[in-house]
Amino acid sequence: MPENKLFLPEGLRPPVRHTLDCLREALESGAVLEAPVQRCDAGHTLHIDLDGIPGRISRSEAIAPWINGAGRDIAVLSRVGKPTCFQVLSLQADEKGAPAAVLSRRAAQEAAMDFFLQNLEPGMVLTCRVTRLEPYGAFLDIGCGIIAILPIELISVSRISHPGARLQEGQKILAAVRSFDRENRRITMTTRELLGTWMENASRFAPGETVRGTVRSVKEYGSFIELAPNLSGLADSREDLSPGDGVSVFIKSIRPERMKIKLQVIEKLPPQMQPEPLRYQITDGKLDRWTYSPPGYEKEPVETVFTAPVP
């Protein structure tokens, strides 16, 4: 089970009925609940329908205190229509005597951050949700709207030109903590170590097979063709190939001792509309060291050593 099961990303929490008893129990226990925001009024108060019980999150309780500047207002407005986590601060009666709930997303985020500050270590596998893609990487919600960065070079061993080649906004993924700067609350994630070693990926293929691949780079000496996110081979250069092209390739040879796969391009294929689903070899626990290269590899091992957290 991933290490953030107590504080799941927004949008991934199992649905519950927000009965009055449920809200009373959450008020007493401090449990984190979730529901979509219906509207944001002129005073930047967020309004939530809790199965017929009105709930509200004031502007000051909508965002964690470490988010500053103009980004705070945008962060509040952008909650409309989205699942939003919260803790129950109080239960009151409206002008007609009906129950109403005073809620706080800030309290839920502070509880999540306190948990991460105390428990998160490099190598821990978390359930995440992709919130935004940029040319340099992906932003991930690792729990209650706490955002971490997944740099593009840590998405997979096979190099990609944009995170959109591998991920989609809103996608649920697994990622491991690469580093945690506690003082600045900056968390860096990685997925490449979860997607299998060279040998784990190469074992899915055999010489003589023809399979689908994706062109990732074109050089004078040949084209690098991705067979899986953590596995690529080299084919002879062709003038009609460009990065991102889909191709069928014939596997000529697989050489673990040199970590090389020799391919021959058969033909170009129509592009795929969505990235292939990620195939995880590791789904939970904590990594200390991950070795990508196979046993008997002729050069220095290719590996990741997860260092101690920044104090």
C-alpha positions in Angstrom: 0.0 0.0 0.0 1.5 3.4 -1.0 2.6 5.5 2.0 0.1 8.4 1.6 -3.1 6.3 2.0 -4.2 8.5 4.9 -4.0 11.7 2.8 -4.9 10.8 -0.8 -4.7 13.3 -3.7 -7.9 15.3 -4.3 -10.2 13.4 -6.6 -9.0 9.9 -5.5 -10.8 9.6 -2.2 -13.6 7.0 -2.2 -17.0 8.7 -2.2 -19.0 8.8 1.0 -22.5 10.1 1.9 -22.1 13.3 4.0 -24.8 12.6 6.5 -25.1 14.8 9.6 -23.7 11.8 11.6 -20.7 11.6 9.2 -20.0 15.3 9.6 -20.2 15.1 13.4 -17.8 12.1 13.5 -15.4 14.0 11.2 -15.6 17.0 13.5 -14.6 14.9 16.5 -11.9 12.8 14.8 -10.4 15.4 12.5 -11.0 13.1 9.5 -10.4 14.5 6.0 -13.5 14.4 3.7 -13.9 15.5 0.1 -16.6 17.0 -2.1 -16.7 19.1 -5.3 -17.0 22.9 -4.9 -20.2 24.2 -6.4 -19.4 27.9 -6.6 -17.1 30.7 -5.4 -18.9 33.8 -4.3 -17.7 37.5 -4.6 -16.0 37.2 -1.3 -14.0 34.1 -2.4 -15.9 31.8 -0.1 -16.2 28.3 -1.5 -19.7 26.7 -1.3 -20.1 22.9 -1.2 -23.3 20.7 -1.2 -22.8 18.0 1.4 -25.7 15.8 0.2 -28.2 18.5 1.1 -26.2 20.1 3.9 -24.6 23.4 2.9 -20.9 23.7 3.6 -18.6 26.7 3.2 -14.9 27.3 3.1 -13.9 30.9 3.7 -11.1 32.5 1.7 -8.7 32.3 4.6 -9.4 28.6 5.0 -9.2 27.6 1.3 -5.5 27.5 0.8 -2.4 26.4 2.8 -0.5 29.3 4.3 2.7 28.6 2.5 1.1 29.6 -0.9 1.7 33.3 -1.2 1.0 36.2 -3.6 -1.4 36.4 -6.5 -1.3 32.6 -6.7 -3.6 32.4 -3.7 -6.6 34.0 -5.4 -6.1 31.9 -8.5 -5.8 28.8 -6.4 -9.1 29.6 -4.6 -11.1 30.4 -7.8 -9.7 27.3 -9.6 -11.4 25.0 -7.0 -14.9 25.4 -8.6 -16.1 22.2 -10.1 -13.2 20.2 -8.6 -13.1 17.7 -5.8 -11.7 19.5 -2.7 -10.6 18.0 0.6 -11.5 19.6 3.9 -11.8 19.1 7.6 -15.0 20.1 9.5 -14.4 23.1 11.8 -17.9 23.4 13.2 -21.5 22.5 12.7 -24.0 25.4 12.9 -27.6 26.2 12.1 -28.6 28.5 9.3 -31.3 31.2 9.6 -34.0 28.5 9.3 -32.5 26.2 11.9 -31.2 23.7 9.3 -27.6 22.4 9.8 -24.7 24.0 8.0 -21.0 23.1 8.0 -18.0 25.4 8.4 -15.1 23.7 6.6 -11.4 24.2 6.1 -9.2 23.0 3.3 -6.3 24.7 4.9 -6.6 22.5 8.0 -6.6 19.4 5.9 -3.5 20.5 4.0 -1.7 21.4 7.1 -2.5 18.0 8.6 -1.2 16.4 5.4 2.0 18.4 5.4 2.6 17.7 9.0 2.3 14.0 8.2 4.7 14.3 5.3 7.2 16.3 7.3 7.3 13.6 9.9 7.1 10.5 7.8 8.1 11.1 4.2 11.5 9.8 3.1 13.3 9.4 -0.3 12.3 6.2 -2.0 8.8 6.0 -0.6 6.1 5.1 -3.1 3.0 7.4 -3.2 -0.3 7.5 -5.0 -0.4 10.7 -7.0 -2.6 12.6 -9.4 -1.3 14.6 -12.3 -2.5 18.2 -12.0 -0.5 20.1 -14.6 1.9 19.4 -17.4 4.7 21.8 -18.4 7.6 21.3 -20.9 10.0 20.8 -17.9 7.9 18.3 -16.0 4.6 17.4 -14.3 3.0 18.7 -11.2 1.6 16.0 -8.9 -0.9 16.2 -6.1 0.6 13.8 -3.5 -2.2 14.3 -0.9 -4.9 16.9 -0.1 -3.6 19.2 -2.8 0.0 19.2 -1.7 2.0 19.7 -4.9 5.3 18.0 -5.9 7.3 18.3 -9.1 8.1 15.4 -11.4 11.0 16.6 -13.6 10.8 15.3 -17.2 14.1 13.5 -16.9 12.7 11.4 -14.0 9.6 10.3 -15.8 11.2 7.4 -17.6 14.6 6.1 -18.8 13.5 6.6 -22.4 13.8 10.3 -23.1 10.7 12.2 -24.1 10.3 15.7 -25.5 7.3 16.6 -23.4 5.6 15.0 -20.3 2.4 14.7 -22.4 4.0 11.9 -24.3 3.7 9.8 -21.1 1.1 11.4 -18.8 -2.3 13.2 -18.9 -3.7 15.8 -16.6 -6.0 14.1 -14.0 -4.2 10.8 -14.4 -3.7 8.6 -11.3 -0.1 7.4 -11.1 2.4 6.0 -8.7 5.7 7.9 -8.0 8.6 7.6 -5.5 10.0 10.5 -3.5 13.3 11.4 -5.0 14.1 14.2 -2.6 12.4 16.3 0.1 13.6 19.8 1.0 11.7 20.1 4.3 12.7 23.8 5.0 11.2 24.9 1.7 8.6 22.2 1.5 9.8 21.2 -2.0 9.2 17.6 -2.9 10.7 16.1 -6.0 9.2 12.8 -7.4 10.4 10.1 -9.8 8.6 7.4 -11.7 11.4 5.9 -13.8 12.5 3.5 -11.0 9.0 2.0 -10.8 8.7 1.1 -14.5 11.2 -1.8 -14.4 14.9 -2.5 -15.0 16.4 -3.0 -18.4 16.1 -6.8 -18.0 12.5 -6.7 -16.7 11.5 -4.8 -19.8 13.7 -6.7 -22.3 12.3 -10.0 -21.1 8.9 -9.1 -22.7 10.5 -9.2 -26.1 12.5 -11.7 -28.2 14.6 -11.6 -31.4 12.6 -12.3 -34.4 9.5 -10.5 -33.2 7.9 -7.5 -34.8 6.4 -5.0 -32.4 5.2 -1.5 -32.2 7.6 1.3 -31.1 7.8 5.0 -30.9 10.6 7.1 -32.4 12.2 9.2 -29.6 15.2 10.7 -31.3 16.8 10.7 -34.8 20.6 10.9 -35.2 22.9 10.6 -38.2 23.9 7.1 -37.0 20.4 5.8 -36.4 17.0 6.3 -34.7 16.3 5.4 -31.1 13.0 3.6 -30.9 11.1 3.2 -27.6 9.7 -0.3 -27.0 8.6 0.6 -23.4 9.0 3.7 -21.2 12.2 2.2 -19.8 13.5 0.4 -22.9 14.8 1.6 -26.3 16.6 0.1 -29.2 18.6 1.5 -32.1 17.5 1.2 -35.8 19.3 2.4 -38.9 18.6 6.0 -39.9 15.7 6.8 -42.2 14.9 10.2 -43.6 11.2 9.9 -43.2 11.2 9.4 -39.4 10.7 12.1 -36.8 10.4 12.0 -33.0 7.0 10.9 -31.9 6.3 8.7 -35.0 4.8 5.3 -34.4 6.6 2.5 -36.2 6.6 -1.3 -36.4 10.1 -2.7 -35.8 11.7 -6.1 -36.3 13.9 -7.1 -33.3 17.2 -8.3 -34.7 19.1 -8.9 -31.5 19.0 -8.3 -27.7 22.4 -8.1 -25.9 22.1 -7.7 -22.1 25.8 -7.5 -21.6 25.9 -4.3 -23.7 22.4 -3.2 -22.8 21.6 -2.8 -26.5 18.7 -3.9 -28.8 19.2 -3.8 -32.5 16.0 -3.0 -34.5 14.9 -2.7 -38.1 12.0 -0.3 -39.0 9.4 -2.0 -41.1 6.9 0.8 -41.6 5.4 3.9 -40.1 2.1 3.5 -38.1 -0.7 5.9 -37.4 -0.1 7.9 -34.2 -1.7 6.9 -30.9 -4.1 9.4 -29.5 -3.3 8.7 -25.9 -0.1 7.6 -24.0 0.2 3.9 -23.3 -0.8 2.9 -19.8 2.2 2.7 -17.4 3.3 -0.8 -16.4 4.7 -0.7 -12.9 7.2 -3.2 -11.6 7.1 -1.6 -8.1 3.8 -0.5 -6.6 4.5 0.2 -2.9 7.1 0.2 -0.1 10.4 2.1 0.0 13.3 2.0 -2.3 16.9 2.4 -1.0 18.8 1.5 -4.2 17.6 0.7 -7.7 19.8 -0.8 -10.4 18.7 -0.4 -13.9 21.5 -2.2 -15.8 21.4 -6.0 -16.0 23.9 -8.4 -14.2 27.0 -8.8 -16.3 26.7 -5.4 -17.9 30.2 -4.4 -19.3 30.2 -0.8 -18.0 29.6 0.8 -14.6 26.1 0.0 -13.2 23.3 2.4 -14.0 21.5 2.9 -10.7 19.7 5.3 -8.4 20.6 5.6 -4.8 17.9 7.3 -2.7 19.7 9.6 -0.3 18.7 10.7 3.2 16.2 13.6 3.4 17.4 17.2 3.6 17.2 18.1 7.3 
